[in-house]
């Protein structure tokens, strides 16, 4: 689903760029347009075809961006490590062999008793 939304995002960005360039307006804003846009698809003010199309594609672009961000963040918390099945617990350390003790020191000679 994320792949479809990502491809749609790229397509919408291209369409939105073309729509904005087709308006060929020298001024900024929806209300003020120059008189040079008297073509078939010219903006012709805020009620024109291109303005409505640009606004619609822009809204779809924004909703697609929000959906794409939501889906990405939803899958961001998942990890490949979460899907690994552990067959056994951690290996235990081998038993330490008993260390032989040193032989006892010989007893000191005792003095003869008188």
Protein Blocks (a to p, Z undefined) as FASTA:
>chain_A
ZZmmmmmmmmmmmmmmmmmmmnopabecjkbccfklmcfklnniakbmklmmmmmmmmmm
mmmmmmmmmmmmmmmmpcfklmpccfbdcdddddddddddddddddddddddZZ
